[in-house]
Amino acid sequence: MKQMKKLVNILMIEDFQDDAELISFELDRGKIDHKITRIWEIDKLEDELQKLVWDLVLCDYYLPGFNGADAIRIIRKKRPDLPIILVSGMVGDEKAVEVMKLGARDYILKDNLNRLIPAVKREVYDFKLRQTHLNTEKALEIQTSLSQVFIDHIPASARLVEKKTYRVLSANNYALKHGTIPGKKCYEYNPGQKEPCPNCKLHDLGEGNRHINAESKENGDTYDEHWVNIDENLALHYTFNITERKQSEKELIQAKEEAEESDRLKSAFLSNMSHEIRTPMNAIIGFTQILKDNTITDDERNSYIEIIEQSGNNMLNLLTDIIEFSRLESGDYKLNNEEFQVEKYIEDLFDRFNNELKLKNEKDLQLSLSKPEGDQMVVLNQDKSCLTQILNSLFQNAKKFTNRGSIEIGFELIEKEIRFYVKDTGIGIEKEKQEIIFQRFRQVEEEKTRTYSGAGLGLAISNNILEIMGSKIWVESEYGTGSTFYFTLPVYRIDKTSHPEHAESSGEDHGQDTPLMLTGKIILIVEDEITNYLVLENFLQKYNPEILWAKNGETAIDIVHSRKDIDLILMDIRLPGIDGMQATRTIRQFNTNIPIIAQTAYALQEDIDRAFESGCDDLITKPINFELLIEKMQVFLCVSASLR
């Protein structure tokens, strides 16, 4: 801040010399050129007030034989215009309010003098300004003074108003540009108003109320209004447009509330994740220990193995949801569109869901399929795996909340769009909760005493994927009667055929019905983790192949160099030293015929793409689905044989 050019004469009412010196030091530090006269007796106060040199009074509260309130009463009686700042220790809110009501302009604590400098500068400046106003007899001189003060320093509309007549005597340029006309009465700026406002702040200004602050609204904007008492005849009125500030405050409050809600939801989510992970882990570890008991029967053993398998699948589904959610949150989600015929696709998906119900012996739950009739084939150009993920999530959701009854999956044509739906007769969703189920970390049940398990990510993931696909998901539901989830996708084209049921094949005959015969076949397993190798070895041994094991990429390359009779390679992607992708690229330099199936725990699309780019013929993710592995091996072993 700039140093005040004129000497400031300060009357200090303070009985401690050390405190007086500390205040003086603070004024020096603030570059205020000052002269202090210190008194601490009430008798000397009236004598000093006779002098007209004072610009400011700094007053302590606790004084010998009297207090700050007594001093302020005397000062106000002798010099009502002289500014007073109370500089004291802790006096309590009640006494602070008392001295402010008596006429103190500010209250500053001795142990925190940070506000002393700006307060002194402000009060001295205002005092000089008031003196200027009191000594001015012409409106032009007042206007000049106001312009100098407010045009240069305050980006606000400022007007000088005559109290008795409500007439605007002058205004600064900012006010003039915004429609203020000197000579008009202030209330006449309101269209059609001919009388003073009943709540006009001019009525409240006086010796005991020198400054009034209030908010007002006009034409949708919010204004911060200030009325300052100049003398018994004049008042200063200036306003700030605070619409943007109020909007920012509102947005900050909303953001704070949203952040608090997000924190609450994340805490609930993490607590739920702990439960959802530990529950299947408890079953896996617990029943694994029980299986070590040689006294259990074969039926019991098989039952426990099924529980372990189901618990493992539940954990895999949970981890898959978390990974998918992370990909969506990071923005790292790419679509791989392909053309496919919807009728055949939905029939295959229905068969998969129906088999799942049969395997789990869900006798109280009936599954049905609905699709348009006619001799037409609807073709989509979409990411089939994403569509499967969405419909599977809706099916699993319907199954979870429908203990008995029916689930219907299907689609219908609506102009140039195809509308998929999954309908159930389950518990339904209350109307007020139908929006939150698509939000991350949100579930219909969020309490610890939840009836249904789950992470609460499935619907949020599906909705986010659909947004990337240019669509959205919505629900129609009535509590107690069931729910129907819908989403639409654009039709790519519609083909005509007289035999739609034979229009498309799901692919080549992979020979799934043919038993896997590996006698005489040589399989190289490239795997650094011994447990993963043992799983594959134990599974493949019953088909009687010759199994080779390479623990790293270098060994795998050497084995393929030396053995020209290898029929198939199961290549792990993550290996020490040379990884699986680099090893595959090297092998492809001297052997382009040998089938290589990548096996990986990396399930992100970019990792899958990199595996194929390196030269792998196919890929299977861990934990390995052995039925799917058999299908893939059957295909490539036949291909391998034909190339020899």
Salt bridges, closest charged atoms under 4 A:
GLU14 OE1 - LYS110 NZ 2.90
ASP19 OD2 - LYS110 NZ 2.78
GLU26 OE2 - ARG29 NH2 2.41
ASP28 OD1 - HIS34 ND1 3.64
GLU48 OE1 - LYS51 NZ 3.09
ASP55 OD1 - LYS128 NZ 2.51
ASP60 OD2 - LYS110 NZ 3.20
ASP70 OD1 - ARG73 NH1 3.26
ASP81 OD1 - ARG79 NE 3.52
GLU98 OE2 - ARG73 NH2 3.49
ASP106 OD1 - ARG115 NH2 2.79
ASP106 OD2 - ARG122 NH2 2.94
GLU123 OE1 - ARG105 NE 2.72
GLU123 OE2 - ARG122 NE 2.98
ASP126 OD2 - ARG105 NH2 3.92
GLU162 OE1 - ARG167 NH2 3.49
GLU207 OE1 - ARG210 NH1 3.49
GLU215 OE2 - LYS246 NZ 3.11
ASP224 OD2 - HIS226 NE2 3.09
GLU225 OE1 - HIS237 NE2 2.64
GLU249 OE2 - ARG245 NE 3.50
GLU249 OE1 - LYS246 NZ 3.83
GLU260 OE2 - LYS256 NZ 2.69
GLU261 OE2 - ARG264 NH2 3.06
GLU261 OE2 - ARG442 NH1 3.43
GLU276 OE2 - HIS275 ND1 3.43
GLU276 OE2 - ARG450 NH2 3.25
GLU324 OE2 - ARG327 NH1 2.86
GLU329 OE1 - ARG440 NH1 2.51
GLU339 OE1 - ARG493 NH1 2.67
GLU347 OE2 - LYS371 NZ 2.04
ASP348 OD1 - LYS344 NZ 3.29
GLU356 OE2 - LYS360 NZ 3.44
GLU356 OE2 - LYS399 NZ 3.48
ASP364 OD2 - ARG404 NH2 3.80
GLU412 OE2 - ARG419 NH2 2.53
GLU430 OE1 - LYS433 NZ 3.60
GLU446 OE1 - ARG264 NH2 3.53
GLU446 OE2 - ARG442 NE 2.56
ASP495 OD1 - ARG493 NE 3.08
GLU501 OE2 - HIS502 NE2 3.91
GLU508 OE1 - HIS510 NE2 3.89
GLU527 OE1 - LYS622 NZ 2.91
GLU546 OE2 - ARG563 NH2 3.34
ASP565 OD1 - ARG563 NE 3.02
ASP567 OD1 - ARG644 NH2 2.96
ASP572 OD1 - LYS622 NZ 3.20
ASP607 OD1 - ARG610 NH1 3.75
ASP617 OD2 - ARG588 NH2 2.72
ASP618 OD2 - LYS632 NZ 2.99
